[in-house]
Amino acid sequence: MITHLSTLIMLTGFSLGLGVLERFRSQEKEKKEMEKEMLNAELALLKNQVSPHFFFNTLNNIYSLIQFDSQKAGETVHKLSKLMRYLLYDSDKNLTGLSEEIQFMKNYIELMELRLNEKVNLRVNLPEEPPLLMIPPLLFIPVVENAFKHGVSYREDSFIEIEMKTKGDELIFRTRNSVVSGNGEKPEEHMGIGLDNVRKRLNLLFPGTHKFRIEPGLHDFQVEIILDTKALHA
């Protein structure tokens, strides 16, 4: 009887253990599904945030160009159409090529450049032949948009710097922009919902394999993203 009782206890414990393990696996699966849904929701939000007022301002710029430079206006419309195509179709993928994301940023920057005057010093250093890496779409553009939103002054000298490079196993992306004194903003007010979304996406997508730094200063505001390229080959 003792032998049978011991066997029964062992089988019961084993059965309970399997049940707990199965419940744990089910909870982990549900957690991953929720994280996936959150990522999709955040991506949809980012697509909507790149930004209605940006398209409105770009269309106004195109209208002005038509009056004195119709050729450049046509080129601008073409760039805007490529930007919208990427937002509507290519950004629906879970991953996109780094070269496609860089081209999207270049088109965005060129369109934003239409609004700048001689008081704004814009320096862009993006790789012409980027490595063959896959990244989540629209990962860097909120950082770029944040630099244009907070770093431009039409009354005083201001600057925006945008850079991407690889160093060893790291993909490094940085922006640095001036802190405009006349708009009444404090440096910490530059950290809006766009940068917060970037932080959340990085934490979900690259846990332990990324760095995200924000350095607010009195005269400049810097953001740096560092990704482990080994995680981008997967």
Backbone as CSV, one residue per row, in Angstrom:
resi,resn,N_x,N_y,N_z,CA_x,CA_y,CA_z,C_x,C_y,C_z
1,MET,0.826,-1.212,0.000,0.000,0.000,0.000,0.863,1.266,0.000
2,ILE,1.954,1.178,0.784,2.857,2.341,0.826,3.461,2.598,-0.540
3,THR,3.818,1.502,-1.234,4.388,1.644,-2.589,3.373,2.260,-3.535
4,HIS,2.124,1.734,-3.480,1.077,2.282,-4.357,0.778,3.738,-4.017
5,LEU,0.775,4.054,-2.716,0.506,5.427,-2.302,1.602,6.369,-2.769
6,SER,2.850,5.935,-2.659,3.974,6.755,-3.123,3.882,6.987,-4.627
7,THR,3.536,5.904,-5.346,3.387,6.037,-6.814,2.267,7.000,-7.151
8,LEU,1.144,6.887,-6.417,-0.001,7.770,-6.664,0.390,9.228,-6.399
9,ILE,1.118,9.470,-5.301,1.551,10.837,-4.979,2.469,11.379,-6.062
10,MET,3.405,10.510,-6.520,4.328,10.931,-7.582,3.578,11.262,-8.865
11,LEU,2.620,10.395,-9.226,1.860,10.647,-10.451,1.020,11.908,-10.330
12,THR,0.423,12.099,-9.119,-0.372,13.305,-8.905,0.494,14.546,-8.994
13,GLY,1.674,14.502,-8.360,2.597,15.633,-8.417,3.069,15.909,-9.837
14,PHE,3.356,14.812,-10.568,3.786,14.954,-11.953,2.686,15.596,-12.799
15,SER,1.441,15.122,-12.558,0.305,15.665,-13.299,0.091,17.135,-12.985
16,LEU,0.197,17.484,-11.683,0.060,18.890,-11.298,1.165,19.732,-11.900
17,GLY,2.382,19.177,-11.916,3.512,19.906,-12.514,3.299,20.174,-13.986
18,LEU,2.777,19.145,-14.697,2.482,19.336,-16.117,1.422,20.411,-16.318
19,GLY,0.420,20.406,-15.428,-0.641,21.412,-15.526,-0.105,22.815,-15.309
20,VAL,0.767,22.961,-14.303,1.370,24.277,-14.034,2.230,24.712,-15.207
21,LEU,3.018,23.755,-15.759,3.884,24.079,-16.895,3.060,24.501,-18.102
22,GLU,1.955,23.761,-18.341,1.099,24.091,-19.480,0.455,25.461,-19.292
23,ARG,0.046,25.775,-18.051,-0.545,27.078,-17.764,0.490,28.187,-17.960
24,PHE,1.731,27.902,-17.539,2.807,28.889,-17.709,3.073,29.148,-19.191
25,ARG,3.112,28.069,-19.985,3.326,28.229,-21.423,2.195,29.022,-22.061
26,SER,0.967,28.730,-21.623,-0.182,29.452,-22.158,-0.109,30.935,-21.811
27,GLN,0.299,31.253,-20.568,0.427,32.646,-20.155,1.531,33.355,-20.935
28,GLU,2.653,32.640,-21.170,3.741,33.220,-21.947,3.305,33.495,-23.385
29,LYS,2.517,32.553,-23.950,2.009,32.744,-25.311,1.087,33.954,-25.374
30,GLU,0.201,34.069,-24.378,-0.707,35.215,-24.331,0.064,36.516,-24.163
31,LYS,1.111,36.492,-23.342,1.927,37.681,-23.126,2.598,38.124,-24.417
32,LYS,3.147,37.141,-25.171,3.806,37.477,-26.438,2.805,38.020,-27.447
33,GLU,1.586,37.434,-27.454,0.552,37.940,-28.352,0.165,39.371,-28.004
34,MET,0.074,39.653,-26.699,-0.253,41.015,-26.267,0.854,41.984,-26.652
35,GLU,2.118,41.560,-26.481,3.238,42.423,-26.859,3.231,42.685,-28.361
36,LYS,2.889,41.650,-29.148,2.812,41.818,-30.598,1.718,42.809,-30.969
37,GLU,0.547,42.684,-30.310,-0.549,43.619,-30.568,-0.168,45.044,-30.169
38,MET,0.560,45.175,-29.053,1.008,46.495,-28.625,1.940,47.109,-29.655
39,LEU,2.866,46.284,-30.185,3.796,46.788,-31.194,3.049,47.241,-32.439
40,ASN,2.078,46.433,-32.876,1.305,46.811,-34.057,0.520,48.092,-33.813
41,ALA,-0.029,48.238,-32.608,-0.780,49.453,-32.283,0.139,50.663,-32.252
42,GLU,1.348,50.504,-31.672,2.286,51.618,-31.612,2.772,51.997,-33.002
43,LEU,2.988,50.986,-33.855,3.409,51.276,-35.220,2.327,52.042,-35.967
44,ALA,1.065,51.626,-35.787,-0.042,52.349,-36.414,-0.100,53.782,-35.906
45,LEU,0.156,53.957,-34.604,0.161,55.305,-34.032,1.277,56.143,-34.637
46,LEU,2.456,55.541,-34.790,3.579,56.269,-35.378,3.281,56.675,-36.819
47,LYS,2.646,55.775,-37.557,2.297,56.102,-38.943,1.368,57.304,-38.994
48,ASN,0.461,57.383,-38.025,-0.462,58.516,-37.989,0.197,59.782,-37.477
49,GLN,1.310,59.628,-36.747,1.970,60.795,-36.189,2.976,61.413,-37.144
50,VAL,3.312,60.758,-38.226,4.296,61.319,-39.181,3.566,62.017,-40.298
51,SER,3.340,63.241,-40.120,2.411,63.881,-39.234,1.436,64.588,-40.122
52,PRO,0.160,64.738,-39.766,-0.751,65.478,-40.642,-0.274,66.893,-40.926
53,HIS,0.282,67.558,-39.890,0.736,68.925,-40.132,1.957,68.941,-41.040
54,PHE,2.757,67.870,-41.039,3.897,67.785,-41.962,3.418,67.771,-43.408
55,PHE,2.421,66.918,-43.713,1.891,66.861,-45.071,1.235,68.183,-45.453
56,PHE,0.551,68.799,-44.515,-0.084,70.081,-44.779,0.966,71.139,-45.142
57,ASN,2.034,71.222,-44.347,3.093,72.195,-44.624,3.806,71.897,-45.940
58,THR,4.015,70.606,-46.226,4.680,70.237,-47.476,3.840,70.636,-48.680
59,LEU,2.541,70.430,-48.606,1.663,70.828,-49.707,1.672,72.339,-49.901
60,ASN,1.740,73.093,-48.810,1.860,74.550,-48.919,3.162,74.948,-49.595
61,ASN,4.256,74.248,-49.238,5.544,74.530,-49.871,5.503,74.231,-51.371
62,ILE,4.856,73.109,-51.715,4.735,72.748,-53.131,3.933,73.806,-53.877
63,TYR,2.867,74.296,-53.263,2.054,75.342,-53.887,2.898,76.591,-54.172
64,SER,3.765,76.945,-53.214,4.639,78.101,-53.421,5.656,77.839,-54.531
65,LEU,6.184,76.594,-54.560,7.182,76.264,-55.578,6.601,76.334,-56.986
66,ILE,5.341,75.953,-57.132,4.720,75.930,-58.457,4.795,77.304,-59.120
67,GLN,4.736,78.353,-58.319,4.699,79.699,-58.863,6.031,80.176,-59.435
68,PHE,7.143,79.641,-58.906,8.435,80.129,-59.419,9.406,79.027,-59.821
69,ASP,9.106,77.751,-59.550,9.999,76.661,-59.950,9.165,75.397,-60.117
70,SER,8.508,75.278,-61.256,7.588,74.164,-61.472,8.317,72.826,-61.517
71,GLN,9.576,72.823,-62.020,10.326,71.571,-62.081,10.612,71.033,-60.677
72,LYS,11.049,71.931,-59.795,11.320,71.515,-58.424,10.033,71.112,-57.717
73,ALA,8.950,71.775,-58.028,7.661,71.403,-57.445,7.284,69.984,-57.846
74,GLY,7.513,69.632,-59.110,7.228,68.278,-59.574,8.086,67.247,-58.868
75,GLU,9.379,67.568,-58.682,10.273,66.661,-57.965,9.817,66.470,-56.521
76,THR,9.333,67.545,-55.925,8.878,67.475,-54.539,7.634,66.600,-54.415
77,VAL,6.717,66.727,-55.364,5.521,65.877,-55.365,5.927,64.412,-55.472
78,HIS,6.927,64.128,-56.308,7.396,62.746,-56.477,7.967,62.208,-55.162
79,LYS,8.743,63.023,-54.460,9.311,62.603,-53.174,8.204,62.375,-52.146
80,LEU,7.227,63.258,-52.153,6.123,63.111,-51.217,5.344,61.826,-51.498
81,SER,5.167,61.483,-52.767,4.440,60.253,-53.110,5.210,59.021,-52.644
82,LYS,6.545,59.047,-52.756,7.348,57.913,-52.285,7.266,57.792,-50.768
83,LEU,7.240,58.942,-50.099,7.117,58.947,-48.644,5.787,58.325,-48.226
84,MET,4.720,58.721,-48.886,3.391,58.216,-48.552,3.270,56.729,-48.896
85,ARG,3.899,56.293,-49.997,3.853,54.879,-50.366,4.509,54.022,-49.290
86,TYR,5.647,54.504,-48.777,6.342,53.770,-47.730,5.477,53.683,-46.474
87,LEU,4.841,54.803,-46.109,4.002,54.828,-44.922,2.788,53.912,-45.064
88,LEU,2.201,53.883,-46.250,0.962,53.138,-46.448,1.192,51.646,-46.636
89,TYR,2.312,51.269,-47.291,2.495,49.876,-47.672,3.713,49.227,-47.016
90,ASP,4.886,49.787,-47.234,6.101,49.128,-46.758,6.180,49.060,-45.246
91,SER,5.643,50.057,-44.545,5.749,50.073,-43.085,4.800,49.088,-42.423
92,ASP,3.938,48.395,-43.190,3.077,47.369,-42.616,3.846,46.091,-42.305
93,LYS,5.050,45.953,-42.834,5.852,44.758,-42.581,6.437,44.812,-41.172
94,ASN,6.729,43.630,-40.636,7.381,43.580,-39.333,8.810,44.088,-39.412
95,LEU,9.468,43.809,-40.530,10.847,44.242,-40.728,10.990,44.847,-42.116
96,THR,11.926,45.766,-42.243,12.250,46.351,-43.535,13.756,46.494,-43.627
97,GLY,14.264,46.608,-44.839,15.701,46.761,-45.016,16.182,48.115,-44.497
98,LEU,17.372,48.115,-43.920,17.928,49.369,-43.416,18.058,50.394,-44.541
99,SER,18.399,49.942,-45.748,18.543,50.877,-46.870,17.218,51.556,-47.201
100,GLU,16.093,50.810,-47.102,14.780,51.405,-47.367,14.427,52.434,-46.292
101,GLU,14.754,52.114,-45.047,14.466,53.051,-43.965,15.294,54.325,-44.107
102,ILE,16.561,54.179,-44.537,17.416,55.348,-44.737,16.890,56.209,-45.874
103,GLN,16.442,55.575,-46.966,15.894,56.349,-48.081,14.647,57.096,-47.667
104,PHE,13.822,56.480,-46.828,12.638,57.155,-46.305,13.044,58.388,-45.498
105,MET,14.059,58.235,-44.641,14.528,59.369,-43.841,15.077,60.479,-44.731
106,LYS,15.798,60.107,-45.786,16.346,61.114,-46.702,15.228,61.901,-47.374
107,ASN,14.196,61.192,-47.846,13.064,61.881,-48.471,12.375,62.809,-47.474
108,TYR,12.208,62.324,-46.254,11.574,63.134,-45.206,12.398,64.392,-44.937
109,ILE,13.708,64.220,-44.786,14.593,65.355,-44.468,14.580,66.371,-45.606
110,GLU,14.616,65.885,-46.856,14.614,66.805,-47.998,13.325,67.610,-48.061
111,LEU,12.206,66.985,-47.719,10.946,67.720,-47.714,10.898,68.726,-46.568
112,MET,11.400,68.337,-45.407,11.442,69.273,-44.291,12.387,70.436,-44.568
113,GLU,13.421,70.160,-45.360,14.411,71.191,-45.677,13.803,72.349,-46.458
114,LEU,12.704,72.094,-47.153,12.035,73.155,-47.902,11.592,74.299,-46.999
115,ARG,11.352,73.984,-45.721,10.831,74.984,-44.802,11.938,75.788,-44.118
116,LEU,13.189,75.373,-44.283,14.279,76.000,-43.540,14.803,77.236,-44.256
117,ASN,15.299,78.171,-43.472,15.967,79.347,-44.052,17.456,79.305,-43.733
118,GLU,18.163,80.389,-44.092,19.616,80.395,-43.944,20.078,80.398,-42.490
119,LYS,19.191,80.624,-41.553,19.575,80.625,-40.137,19.684,79.218,-39.552
120,VAL,19.220,78.226,-40.310,19.248,76.841,-39.825,20.377,76.092,-40.518
121,ASN,21.282,75.542,-39.723,22.395,74.755,-40.241,22.034,73.278,-40.117
122,LEU,21.771,72.644,-41.253,21.384,71.235,-41.275,22.553,70.394,-41.769
123,ARG,22.974,69.424,-40.951,24.062,68.514,-41.333,23.548,67.083,-41.225
124,VAL,23.603,66.367,-42.347,23.093,64.996,-42.418,24.200,64.080,-42.903
125,ASN,24.446,63.004,-42.172,25.459,62.023,-42.547,24.854,60.622,-42.398
126,LEU,24.199,60.170,-43.472,23.610,58.838,-43.517,24.373,57.993,-44.531
127,PRO,24.598,56.724,-44.259,25.427,55.899,-45.158,24.814,55.759,-46.549
128,GLU,25.667,55.908,-47.571,25.229,55.730,-48.955,25.036,54.250,-49.287
129,GLU,25.874,53.391,-48.714,25.767,51.945,-48.924,25.673,51.264,-47.561
130,PRO,24.492,51.274,-46.969,24.334,50.713,-45.627,24.489,49.201,-45.632
131,PRO,24.829,48.616,-44.495,24.914,47.148,-44.398,23.562,46.503,-44.598
132,LEU,23.586,45.219,-44.977,22.347,44.483,-45.230,21.755,44.027,-43.901
133,LEU,21.018,44.923,-43.283,20.391,44.645,-42.004,18.882,44.841,-42.117
134,MET,18.141,44.129,-41.284,16.684,44.268,-41.225,16.308,44.918,-39.906
135,ILE,15.452,45.941,-39.968,15.034,46.655,-38.762,13.526,46.853,-38.783
136,PRO,12.917,47.116,-37.639,11.496,47.468,-37.635,11.292,48.804,-38.357
137,PRO,10.285,48.926,-39.196,10.077,50.180,-39.926,9.714,51.334,-38.998
138,LEU,10.068,52.533,-39.414,9.753,53.778,-38.699,10.363,53.820,-37.301
139,LEU,11.528,53.182,-37.140,12.169,53.160,-35.827,12.868,54.476,-35.521
140,PHE,13.478,55.093,-36.531,14.290,56.289,-36.301,13.550,57.592,-36.592
141,ILE,12.497,57.534,-37.396,11.876,58.769,-37.872,11.280,59.625,-36.753
142,PRO,10.755,59.065,-35.646,10.284,59.955,-34.583,11.391,60.802,-33.976
143,VAL,12.615,60.250,-33.960,13.753,61.004,-33.439,14.096,62.156,-34.383
144,VAL,14.053,61.879,-35.689,14.319,62.921,-36.684,13.250,63.996,-36.613
145,GLU,12.002,63.588,-36.534,10.901,64.553,-36.467,11.002,65.414,-35.208
146,ASN,11.420,64.799,-34.110,11.584,65.542,-32.863,12.643,66.636,-33.001
147,ALA,13.736,66.316,-33.726,14.808,67.302,-33.933,14.311,68.493,-34.744
148,PHE,13.521,68.230,-35.788,12.988,69.332,-36.597,11.942,70.131,-35.818
149,LYS,11.160,69.433,-34.997,10.092,70.106,-34.267,10.639,71.093,-33.239
150,HIS,11.719,70.705,-32.549,12.206,71.504,-31.422,13.504,72.256,-31.710
151,GLY,14.180,71.918,-32.816,15.506,72.497,-33.027,15.587,73.626,-34.019
152,VAL,14.463,74.026,-34.601,14.490,75.025,-35.674,13.983,76.371,-35.170
153,SER,14.753,77.409,-35.464,14.321,78.783,-35.216,14.473,79.570,-36.509
154,TYR,13.490,80.412,-36.806,13.565,81.254,-37.994,14.040,82.662,-37.657
155,ARG,14.311,82.906,-36.367,14.738,84.241,-35.937,16.178,84.277,-35.450
156,GLU,16.694,83.122,-34.999,18.062,83.065,-34.508,18.757,81.849,-35.099
157,ASP,20.076,81.826,-35.033,20.831,80.701,-35.567,20.465,79.420,-34.823
158,SER,20.251,78.365,-35.575,19.919,77.071,-34.988,20.531,75.970,-35.850
159,PHE,20.498,74.743,-35.356,21.140,73.656,-36.098,20.444,72.331,-35.815
160,ILE,20.614,71.416,-36.777,20.169,70.024,-36.640,21.267,69.143,-37.217
161,GLU,21.679,68.127,-36.484,22.663,67.155,-36.949,22.032,65.762,-36.880
162,ILE,22.157,65.012,-37.972,21.603,63.653,-38.050,22.703,62.744,-38.588
163,GLU,22.979,61.679,-37.880,24.106,60.810,-38.247,23.762,59.346,-37.986
164,MET,24.230,58.488,-38.888,24.151,57.048,-38.681,25.459,56.419,-39.135
165,LYS,25.959,55.455,-38.376,27.183,54.762,-38.743,27.215,53.392,-38.075
166,THR,28.060,52.516,-38.583,28.305,51.230,-37.937,29.717,51.241,-37.361
167,LYS,29.852,50.633,-36.202,31.145,50.524,-35.525,31.214,49.158,-34.878
168,GLY,32.034,48.275,-35.460,32.073,46.905,-34.966,30.724,46.236,-35.151
169,ASP,30.163,45.723,-34.074,28.850,45.076,-34.115,27.730,46.024,-33.722
170,GLU,27.965,47.317,-33.815,26.961,48.290,-33.393,26.496,49.159,-34.556
171,LEU,25.188,49.379,-34.604,24.599,50.381,-35.489,24.250,51.580,-34.619
172,ILE,24.861,52.730,-34.941,24.729,53.918,-34.095,23.970,54.991,-34.863
173,PHE,22.900,55.490,-34.256,22.110,56.581,-34.847,22.027,57.715,-33.836
174,ARG,22.357,58.920,-34.285,22.354,60.076,-33.381,21.677,61.263,-34.046
175,THR,20.990,62.039,-33.229,20.555,63.381,-33.643,20.976,64.360,-32.558
176,ARG,21.269,65.549,-33.002,21.606,66.641,-32.080,21.006,67.913,-32.660
177,ASN,20.297,68.645,-31.840,19.688,69.879,-32.330,19.827,70.977,-31.289
178,SER,19.719,72.191,-31.767,19.806,73.339,-30.876,18.566,73.426,-30.004
179,VAL,18.731,74.004,-28.829,17.603,74.330,-27.960,17.258,75.785,-28.224
180,VAL,16.124,76.007,-28.823,15.723,77.351,-29.244,15.255,78.125,-28.023
181,SER,15.876,79.258,-27.775,15.583,80.023,-26.560,14.268,80.777,-26.636
182,GLY,13.845,81.130,-27.830,12.685,82.014,-27.950,11.339,81.339,-27.821
183,ASN,11.300,79.975,-27.818,9.988,79.325,-27.796,9.509,78.980,-26.391
184,GLY,10.316,79.315,-25.373,9.888,79.111,-23.995,9.929,77.679,-23.515
185,GLU,10.451,76.746,-24.331,10.512,75.351,-23.924,11.738,75.082,-23.071
186,LYS,11.588,74.183,-22.126,12.719,73.666,-21.377,13.248,72.431,-22.107
187,PRO,14.555,72.104,-21.967,15.100,70.945,-22.678,14.328,69.655,-22.438
188,GLU,13.869,69.431,-21.190,13.152,68.187,-20.901,11.808,68.123,-21.609
189,GLU,11.287,69.271,-22.088,10.009,69.269,-22.800,10.151,68.756,-24.227
190,HIS,11.396,68.522,-24.667,11.626,67.947,-25.985,11.284,66.461,-26.012
191,MET,11.132,65.848,-24.847,10.905,64.409,-24.782,9.410,64.125,-24.827
192,GLY,8.850,64.087,-26.032,7.419,63.914,-26.195,7.039,62.466,-26.403
193,ILE,5.808,62.265,-26.920,5.271,60.918,-27.087,6.054,60.117,-28.126
194,GLY,6.623,60.817,-29.134,7.390,60.116,-30.163,8.599,59.407,-29.593
195,LEU,9.391,60.101,-28.771,10.570,59.491,-28.164,10.170,58.419,-27.155
196,ASP,9.077,58.622,-26.462,8.613,57.616,-25.517,8.210,56.342,-26.245
197,ASN,7.579,56.468,-27.418,7.229,55.296,-28.222,8.470,54.566,-28.703
198,VAL,9.502,55.321,-29.094,10.760,54.703,-29.521,11.350,53.882,-28.376
199,ARG,11.361,54.456,-27.177,11.897,53.743,-26.014,11.141,52.429,-25.777
200,LYS,9.798,52.485,-25.836,8.996,51.294,-25.601,9.246,50.238,-26.671
201,ARG,9.304,50.646,-27.923,9.537,49.683,-29.009,10.896,49.017,-28.866
202,LEU,11.917,49.792,-28.529,13.250,49.231,-28.349,13.272,48.225,-27.203
203,ASN,12.594,48.556,-26.096,12.571,47.646,-24.947,11.869,46.335,-25.284
204,LEU,10.821,46.408,-26.105,10.089,45.205,-26.473,10.814,44.382,-27.531
205,LEU,11.413,45.069,-28.503,12.012,44.384,-29.645,13.441,43.923,-29.389
206,PHE,14.193,44.709,-28.636,15.615,44.409,-28.437,15.981,44.432,-26.954
207,PRO,15.339,43.597,-26.149,15.677,43.605,-24.723,17.120,43.177,-24.485
208,GLY,17.874,44.056,-23.850,19.257,43.736,-23.524,20.247,43.889,-24.653
209,THR,19.787,44.254,-25.863,20.714,44.368,-26.997,20.671,45.765,-27.618
210,HIS,20.276,46.762,-26.838,20.245,48.122,-27.372,20.578,49.127,-26.264
211,LYS,20.886,50.333,-26.705,21.054,51.462,-25.788,20.254,52.637,-26.356
212,PHE,19.574,53.331,-25.476,18.794,54.500,-25.877,19.105,55.618,-24.896
213,ARG,19.751,56.662,-25.398,20.189,57.738,-24.529,19.581,59.056,-24.982
214,ILE,19.106,59.809,-24.017,18.626,61.172,-24.245,19.430,62.093,-23.353
215,GLU,20.059,63.094,-23.952,20.905,64.019,-23.198,20.427,65.451,-23.427
216,PRO,19.526,65.939,-22.561,19.079,67.336,-22.682,20.101,68.286,-22.069
217,GLY,20.411,69.349,-22.794,21.324,70.370,-22.288,20.721,71.748,-22.409
218,LEU,21.455,72.734,-21.930,20.974,74.109,-22.005,20.955,74.626,-23.440
219,HIS,21.915,74.172,-24.254,22.047,74.712,-25.611,21.837,73.667,-26.702
220,ASP,21.828,72.397,-26.342,21.581,71.366,-27.345,20.843,70.193,-26.726
221,PHE,20.268,69.364,-27.600,19.481,68.210,-27.187,19.914,67.040,-28.053
222,GLN,20.387,65.952,-27.412,20.941,64.831,-28.158,20.161,63.554,-27.866
223,VAL,19.985,62.747,-28.914,19.372,61.427,-28.789,20.287,60.434,-29.492
224,GLU,20.518,59.288,-28.852,21.376,58.265,-29.440,20.727,56.900,-29.284
225,ILE,20.697,56.155,-30.396,20.224,54.768,-30.408,21.376,53.896,-30.866
226,ILE,21.690,52.860,-30.085,22.733,51.906,-30.454,22.111,50.516,-30.466
227,LEU,22.193,49.841,-31.610,21.643,48.501,-31.766,22.759,47.499,-32.026
228,ASP,22.607,46.308,-31.496,23.526,45.208,-31.766,23.186,44.636,-33.140
229,THR,24.103,44.745,-34.086,23.806,44.314,-35.453,23.581,42.808,-35.535
230,LYS,24.106,42.039,-34.584,23.867,40.587,-34.608,22.379,40.300,-34.427
231,ALA,21.688,41.137,-33.697,20.243,40.948,-33.507,19.460,41.370,-34.735
232,LEU,20.074,42.140,-35.641,19.379,42.642,-36.819,19.524,41.719,-38.012
233,HIS,20.357,40.666,-37.897,20.506,39.700,-38.974,19.464,38.587,-38.880
234,ALA,18.864,38.478,-37.686,17.947,37.347,-37.448,16.663,37.488,-38.254
